[in-house]
Amino acid sequence: MLEKLIVKNIALIGYAELEFSKGLNILSGETGAGKSVLLDSINFALGAKADKSMIRYGEKECSVSAIFSVSENSEVRQELNDLDIEADDELILNRKFKDDGRGEIRVNGVPVNASMLRKITSKLVDVHGQSEHFYLLSEAHQLEVIDRYAGEKVTALKEELRKLVSERKVLQESLRALGGDEAERGRRLDILKYQLEEIDRAELKENEEDELQARKLVLVNIEKIMQALNSACEFFSGDGAANDCLSGARRSLGEISSFSDEYSKYYERAESLLFEAEDLAESLHSSVDGLTYDESEAEEVENRLDLIKSLKKKYGTTISDIFNYREKIEKEFELLQNCDEESAKLSEKLRKNSDKTVTVCRELTSLRKKAADEFCKKVSRELTTLNIKNANFCAQFDDYNDSFAEKSGTIGADSMRFMFSANAGEPLKPLSKVISGGEMSRLMLAIKTQMSGLNEIGTYIFDEIDAGISGITAKVVAEKFADISVGCQIIAVSHLAQIAAMADTNFLIFKQEEEGKTLTKIQPLSEEDKRAELVRLLGGERHSTAAESLASELIASSEQYKNH
């Protein structure tokens, strides 16, 4: 439940700190005092869309902190664990919003985004009124309400369905490993056979691509190479070129080589240079003689490179990768060729799983429809006591076929929604299409009366619950609030003395001027203050004996009802 709310700089609220109690908490005050601002603040903490207009004039940012108590095994604890947020008996939500549009949200000190916040708070609070945070407007939650109402039989079927879905996934994965059913396996075998033949036909070799690129480089530059080689030959073998010069140097050194070891070494080195130059010149001549441009070879090299490029694009980034891929698909090809018996066994198990899934889905639908019919009749009866005499409330289930059911998830194949019409002659509409207001709030109150204890939501917030009602209807609404608040917390805005009298805790919201500025204040009421507020709500004069007597009578009557 919501234990404490701290509001800073929202609209006319400069600072407010409220401690809510268990049971029924009622907010009252003059029209325009700021009751809606307080509810907007709660919605802001729960993840509603933020707007710069909510920041108090003259301030740079606003903030709301909400402190909740949560039980150990609650759904919100599981949600927090899923988000890796440390959870204990206390949950602290902090949200800030600045005038530049930036914001900050923390849950138990951990930064989260608005979507994550809403996911958490949907398990904490159910808001009804002028808000987007409507738990029961979600069709998934509506189906959950029916399931909770239906009880253990539906729970058992959903558990059985969960096991069937888990088994189906395992069977499907095993079949996929064997290529699927016979038709899928045949298609896969054709693909694998084509790929194996394509790779084998290419007769690839390791390092072949590097060799081809090297050969392509020569063929592309053949003319330049020939010119360079011919030029080098001339420098070595032409008249008066390098070889002639080296030969002359050797002769000159030969004439003095016998005069000393030093000159002899010079001679030997010159002779070695000459031999090397003559050998290089001969090699250059041989290269020139053997160098020709073969257009068919160039085309063959280019085609081969294109083939390798195409295979790499399909089967791997290197030739080695292509070989590895071939080895892998060869094993798969051999497996698929010899798995007919195993595939047939798995297919039969999957067929039985599908038949059983359809059966469970149909049983689940039957139980849900029966529970929904009973639940909706009870809600309709509640609505008549809430002064909506011609209310029509029902659950609409979509039809489905066996093919759809056998592919269902863990909640079954059902898609349903609550339908509602407040007035005779008006068509039924989904709850999400019903205009928010007094009728909507009373509908939600009727639903809550029937589903008390069926979900783990700890706090319900109602706005405009008493719109357009008075007299005996107001008394009935107050009593239903009292009934529901036995097992959970209710926070509601009210203008009716009957509802305020039933409260376990009352808050007065009023405006006050301080230093030339108008501020909204929230004050918890003592028993005496509560009586004075009831006098105001009854329209009596202050210190009116009759009004005070009626207020005291309302309080006494409410206490008697809560203690009965």
C-alpha angles and dihedrals in degrees: 000000000000107000104171138012124193117190125188127185100342113148106306094347111102096176132343132170118189129183112202124202135215115273124021120000115184126195116200138165145126119310109275094020092121107266091136090050090059092050089047087054091054091047089050090055090049093055106272118155113281125226132189090231090071092066113100113255112269095019129108099214145008131211143187128197120194123188118200133184112223131189122240099248098036125131091244089059089055090048090052091049090051088054092047092244116146110243134195135151091299126061119193122197118192122182130174132183126192132205091247090064097255120127143182130213126187131179113196086341095307117120113240136168126246093260092055090046092053090049090056098042093048085073092048110042137026113201124196122186133046094356142105091220097091112151095191096048088076111090090213089059091046090057088047090055091055091047092051090048092049090056134193099354092061091043090054093049091049089052090050089048091050089056092047092051090049091049091048091055091052093048093047091049091050091049091049088054087056093046098265123264123348095276094047091046091051091052091048092049091052091052093047092047091052092049093048092049092047093052094044092047090058092059092207123196130203112261090010093124093055091051092049092049089051092050091046090053090056095046093048091052099036096123094050091047093052091050092050094047094049090048091050091049090055092050090054105033107023123108108289090003130135098292093051091048092049091047090053091048090052092051092050093049090045090063091061102029092102093056096074143350090250093059090043090057091050089054093049092050092049090049091050091050091050093050091049092047092049091048092048091048090051091050091049091051090049091050091050092048092049096044115101133148112242110193093193091053091051090051091047092051092048093049091048092052091049090052092051090047090052093049092048090053089055105034112018148328094258137031087250089056090052091053090050091049090050091052091051097050092044089061091047091048091053091047094050092048091058105036104083094113095048091044091052091053092050092046091053091050090050091050091052090046090053092049091050091046091054091049093050092046091052092048090048092051092050092052092046094051091049092048092044092052091052093043094049093049090054092048090049090053090050089052092057089056088050091059097259093120099172098041117146116196126172145145118250117207123196118229119241136184130232092258090059093044095053089059094047125131130235095289094053134244098298125122113182142158137190114250124203141184122178099194137048113261095021118118122247114259134187113264090247088063096049113104111248114245143088096327091048092050093049090048089053090047090053091050091048090051089059098041099045105141093012095103137030098242104132101190132044121190121197128191124185090006092146098044110140097358134109142149117023093001090057089052091050092049090050091051092049089051088053092049094050095043091062089079102027145015123273125194113186141166113226140174094188125097092212091060095040090051091056092055123117088204127021129199126192117211115200142155123248132180118229124176092342094311128108114230134184113231129193118205129182110229128232119216091267092046089048090055090050091051091051089053089054092048090050089055093241126145117259111269089013106155093210094049093045090049091051091047091051090048091052092050092048092047091049093049090049091052093048091049097045 
